[in-house]
Structure formats: C-alpha cells, structure tokens
Amino acid sequence: MPCDILVDTTGIAFSYPFIKLFCSPAPKIYSYTHYPTVQEGLLKQKMSAVKQAYNQFLIWSYCFCGSFADTVACNSSWTLDHIKSLWRVEKADLTTIFPPCDTDYFGAWVEKEGSPADNMTNTSS
C-alpha cells in the first residue's frame, strides 16, 4: 500500500531524494527538524584541503536533499534560520512549531528568590 505522506522528525534529509524518486506515487515529505545535521559554520574552521572539500560536498548534498521536503517545521527560530539558509524550500512552506512546555512553572521557579537559578548566576563584581 503506497503512502501519501512521510513525516520525518529527525531532520536528516539524505533519504528524501530516494523516497521521492523510488516511491510511486511520490509521497509528500513533511520534515520537523530539531537541529540541522550540517551547518555552514563547518567551512569557517581551519582544516586541510581534503576536509574542506569533504565538508563542502556534505553541505551541498544536505542542501540538495533538503530541497525535496514539501513542508518544513523547526522547533526554534535558530534552527529555522539555518534551514532557510541551507535548504531550497519556499518560505510559505517553512514554519516554527515550538515544543510544548509549561512556561508558567519555569517562570515561577526562576522568579523565586533563593531558587537554584539564583545559585547558578554569577553575580561576582
């Protein structure tokens, strides 16, 4: 039975072209990315010419494979910005879905005087 939709929650895009090319009919690919597998910062580091060429190929292939996603959601604006710069996906198909967490609970914990958060802050002058 063919699948109509593939939901990927890993953000590892290297399988997307194979899914699009070898599944008939090709399913829509929805990607929920927590952290980009590859970052352009790899090219800013000093390294040998072989490693530099390898990293350029890795970034190129990640960009190419990511472009096969139909819709992309990220868990933060930081991740979304990285995916925008790497994958060729229409802006209309990019969104941020923040993970659910109880912000009232964490806010009350941080605001309490003498809480562990106070002990973690460096207040030395």
C-alpha positions in Angstrom: 0.0 0.0 0.0 1.6 3.3 -1.0 2.0 6.1 1.5 0.7 9.6 0.7 2.7 11.4 3.4 6.0 10.9 5.1 6.6 12.7 8.4 10.3 12.9 9.3 11.2 14.1 12.8 14.9 13.6 12.5 15.8 16.3 10.1 18.3 14.1 8.4 17.4 14.8 4.8 19.6 12.4 3.0 16.8 9.9 2.4 14.4 12.4 0.9 15.5 12.1 -2.8 15.3 8.3 -2.7 11.8 8.5 -1.2 10.7 10.9 -3.9 12.3 9.1 -6.8 11.6 5.4 -5.9 8.2 5.5 -4.2 5.3 5.6 -6.6 3.3 7.8 -6.3 5.8 10.1 -4.5 4.6 11.0 -1.1 4.6 14.5 0.4 7.5 14.9 2.7 6.9 16.8 5.9 10.1 17.5 8.0 10.1 18.5 11.6 13.7 19.5 12.3 15.1 19.9 15.8 18.7 20.6 14.8 20.3 20.9 11.4 22.6 17.9 10.6 25.0 20.1 8.8 25.9 23.8 9.3 27.7 26.2 7.1 30.0 27.0 10.1 31.9 23.9 9.1 33.5 25.9 6.3 34.8 28.6 8.6 37.1 26.3 10.5 40.7 25.9 9.6 41.3 22.4 8.2 43.1 20.6 5.4 42.1 20.9 1.8 40.7 17.4 1.9 38.5 18.0 4.9 37.4 21.4 3.4 36.3 19.6 0.2 34.5 16.9 2.1 32.6 19.5 4.2 31.7 21.4 1.1 30.3 18.2 -0.5 28.5 17.4 2.7 26.8 20.8 2.8 26.0 20.7 -0.9 24.4 17.2 -0.5 22.4 18.3 2.6 21.1 21.3 0.7 20.2 19.2 -2.3 18.5 16.5 -0.3 16.6 19.1 1.9 15.1 20.7 -1.1 13.0 17.6 -1.6 10.9 18.3 1.5 7.5 19.7 0.7 6.9 21.4 4.1 9.4 22.1 6.9 8.8 22.9 10.5 11.5 23.6 13.0 11.5 23.7 16.8 13.2 27.1 17.1 13.8 30.3 15.2 17.6 29.5 15.3 17.0 26.2 13.6 14.6 27.8 11.1 17.2 30.4 10.1 19.8 27.7 9.5 17.4 25.6 7.4 16.3 28.7 5.4 20.0 29.3 4.5 20.6 25.6 3.6 17.5 24.1 2.1 15.8 25.4 -1.0 12.3 25.4 0.4 9.7 28.1 -0.3 9.2 30.5 2.6 5.5 29.6 2.6 6.4 26.0 3.4 8.6 26.9 6.4 7.2 27.3 9.9 8.3 27.2 13.6 6.5 24.8 16.0 7.8 25.4 19.5 7.8 22.3 21.7 5.2 22.4 24.5 6.5 23.2 27.9 4.9 24.7 31.0 6.3 28.2 30.9 4.3 29.3 34.0 6.1 26.6 36.0 9.5 27.5 34.8 8.8 31.2 35.2 7.7 30.8 38.8 10.8 28.7 39.5 13.2 31.3 38.1 11.4 34.2 39.9 11.6 32.7 43.3 14.3 34.3 45.5 16.8 31.8 46.7 15.9 29.3 44.0 18.6 27.1 42.3 18.6 29.6 39.4 19.9 32.3 41.7 22.8 30.0 42.7 23.7 29.4 39.0 24.0 33.0 38.2 27.4 34.6 38.5 26.9 37.8 40.5 30.5 38.5 41.4 31.7 42.0 40.7 
